[in-house]
Amino acid sequence: MPMPKNVLGTELQPCSMDPLTGFYRDGCCRTGRDDIGLHVVCIQATEEFLEFSAQVGNDLSTPIAMYEFPGIKPGDRWCLCAERWKQALEAGKAPPIVLEATHISAIEFVDLEDLQAHAVELMSE
């Protein structure tokens, strides 16, 4: 199966292997029929974003062993739902993203210009 495209139109790159992210826990922000939340935006977490996310009901900092979820710390990369990133953007709390690791379907929810304005380097992990 070929690798999906990213928002730049090239092959989707891995987001994070540690912590292991992605809806399919394969390190990539791929999506599929089962991924209701569309976990397609590769973010680099910030303290400000994690606090915002917890305030709106999505605590990403607390580990949940049942889901093999390690809890996210500032600096970690993680595949985030497109709608949550858009919500954070509108609140002025959007975390940086990795364009090369963000699935092309993200641009159905967020303008490419907004994503580009928050871009960080792929290799700064």
Kinemage of the C-alpha trace (Angstrom):
@kinemage 1
@onewidth
@group {chain A} dominant
@subgroup {mainchain}
@vectorlist {calphas} color= white
{ca met a 1} P 0.000 0.000 0.000
{ca pro a 2} L 1.541 3.339 -1.004
{ca met a 3} L 2.156 5.973 1.637
{ca pro a 4} L -0.457 8.762 1.584
{ca lys a 5} L 0.427 12.343 0.675
{ca asn a 6} L 1.132 15.195 3.065
{ca val a 7} L -0.153 18.784 2.805
{ca leu a 8} L 2.815 19.621 0.546
{ca gly a 9} L 1.762 16.916 -1.943
{ca thr a 10} L 4.761 14.689 -1.226
{ca glu a 11} L 4.976 11.355 0.621
{ca leu a 12} L 3.738 11.509 4.219
{ca gln a 13} L 6.659 11.371 6.659
{ca pro a 14} L 6.558 9.847 10.161
{ca cys a 15} L 5.467 12.203 12.933
{ca ser a 16} L 6.816 10.443 16.030
{ca met a 17} L 8.005 7.002 17.065
{ca asp a 18} L 8.614 8.110 20.681
{ca pro a 19} L 5.982 8.625 21.839
{ca leu a 20} L 4.468 6.289 19.262
{ca thr a 21} L 1.692 8.276 17.625
{ca gly a 22} L -0.910 8.002 14.921
{ca phe a 23} L -4.404 6.564 14.963
{ca tyr a 24} L -2.858 3.250 13.893
{ca arg a 25} L 0.102 3.692 16.298
{ca asp a 26} L 2.580 3.403 13.440
{ca gly a 27} L 4.230 6.804 13.918
{ca cys a 28} L 2.365 8.388 10.982
{ca cys a 29} L -0.656 10.686 10.850
{ca arg a 30} L -2.497 8.355 8.489
{ca thr a 31} L -6.269 8.122 8.591
{ca gly a 32} L -8.889 5.618 7.591
{ca arg a 33} L -12.524 4.637 7.937
{ca asp a 34} L -12.188 3.905 11.666
{ca asp a 35} L -10.505 7.230 12.510
{ca ile a 36} L -13.563 9.289 13.423
{ca gly a 37} L -11.451 12.130 14.846
{ca leu a 38} L -9.174 12.444 11.789
{ca his a 39} L -5.821 12.390 13.628
{ca val a 40} L -3.986 13.966 10.692
{ca val a 41} L -2.071 17.023 12.008
{ca cys a 42} L 1.463 16.351 13.266
{ca ile a 43} L 1.965 18.814 16.120
{ca gln a 44} L 4.890 19.635 18.346
{ca ala a 45} L 3.221 20.077 21.727
{ca thr a 46} L 3.631 23.239 23.760
{ca glu a 47} L 2.707 23.806 27.404
{ca glu a 48} L 0.196 26.449 26.297
{ca phe a 49} L -1.507 24.066 23.857
{ca leu a 50} L -1.622 21.171 26.348
{ca glu a 51} L -3.274 23.451 28.928
{ca phe a 52} L -5.776 24.664 26.313
{ca ser a 53} L -6.571 21.126 25.194
{ca ala a 54} L -7.223 20.025 28.793
{ca gln a 55} L -9.489 23.058 29.327
{ca val a 56} L -11.649 22.060 26.346
{ca gly a 57} L -11.978 18.476 27.545
{ca asn a 58} L -9.098 16.671 25.856
{ca asp a 59} L -6.389 15.996 28.457
{ca leu a 60} L -3.365 14.927 26.424
{ca ser a 61} L -0.910 15.115 29.331
{ca thr a 62} L -2.230 12.279 31.501
{ca pro a 63} L -1.142 8.735 30.557
{ca ile a 64} L -3.927 6.186 29.942
{ca ala a 65} L -2.462 2.678 30.090
{ca met a 66} L -5.634 1.040 28.747
{ca tyr a 67} L -5.102 2.824 25.414
{ca glu a 68} L -1.306 2.562 25.528
{ca phe a 69} L -1.302 6.355 25.708
{ca pro a 70} L 1.904 7.704 27.295
{ca gly a 71} L 0.734 11.246 27.960
{ca ile a 72} L 2.177 14.093 25.916
{ca lys a 73} L 4.836 16.515 27.195
{ca pro a 74} L 5.924 19.845 25.693
{ca gly a 75} L 8.222 19.138 22.748
{ca asp a 76} L 6.627 15.765 21.946
{ca arg a 77} L 5.230 15.263 18.478
{ca trp a 78} L 1.733 13.824 18.180
{ca cys a 79} L -0.971 13.241 15.555
{ca leu a 80} L -3.775 15.579 16.535
{ca cys a 81} L -7.355 15.750 15.263
{ca ala a 82} L -7.723 18.380 12.537
{ca glu a 83} L -10.741 19.966 14.245
{ca arg a 84} L -8.849 20.272 17.579
{ca trp a 85} L -5.944 22.043 15.837
{ca lys a 86} L -8.415 24.402 14.149
{ca gln a 87} L -10.078 25.060 17.521
{ca ala a 88} L -6.668 25.841 19.054
{ca leu a 89} L -5.842 28.114 16.115
{ca glu a 90} L -9.053 30.078 16.582
{ca ala a 91} L -8.247 30.431 20.307
{ca gly a 92} L -4.705 31.650 19.569
{ca lys a 93} L -3.172 28.492 21.107
{ca ala a 94} L -2.228 26.459 18.025
{ca pro a 95} L 0.914 24.375 18.494
{ca pro a 96} L 3.613 24.218 15.801
{ca ile a 97} L 3.132 21.542 13.155
{ca val a 98} L 5.324 19.445 10.862
{ca leu a 99} L 4.024 19.922 7.304
{ca glu a 100} L 5.838 16.879 5.909
{ca ala a 101} L 4.151 14.659 8.517
{ca thr a 102} L 0.658 16.232 8.295
{ca his a 103} L -1.808 14.244 6.143
{ca ile a 104} L -3.212 16.006 3.079
{ca ser a 105} L -6.778 15.650 4.374
{ca ala a 106} L -5.969 18.331 7.003
{ca ile a 107} L -6.479 21.012 4.336
{ca glu a 108} L -10.154 20.041 4.171
{ca phe a 109} L -10.465 21.617 7.646
{ca val a 110} L -7.685 24.207 7.859
{ca asp a 111} L -6.186 26.560 5.283
{ca leu a 112} L -2.745 25.527 4.073
{ca glu a 113} L -1.561 29.092 4.788
{ca asp a 114} L -2.490 28.691 8.476
{ca leu a 115} L -0.625 25.378 8.626
{ca gln a 116} L 2.423 26.905 6.922
{ca ala a 117} L 2.392 29.829 9.363
{ca his a 118} L 2.859 27.312 12.232
{ca ala a 119} L 5.386 25.029 10.539
{ca val a 120} L 8.523 23.665 12.194
{ca glu a 121} L 11.325 21.622 10.646
{ca leu a 122} L 10.776 17.901 10.139
{ca met a 123} L 14.215 17.031 11.533
{ca ser a 124} L 14.091 19.136 14.707
{ca glu a 125} L 12.940 16.101 16.694
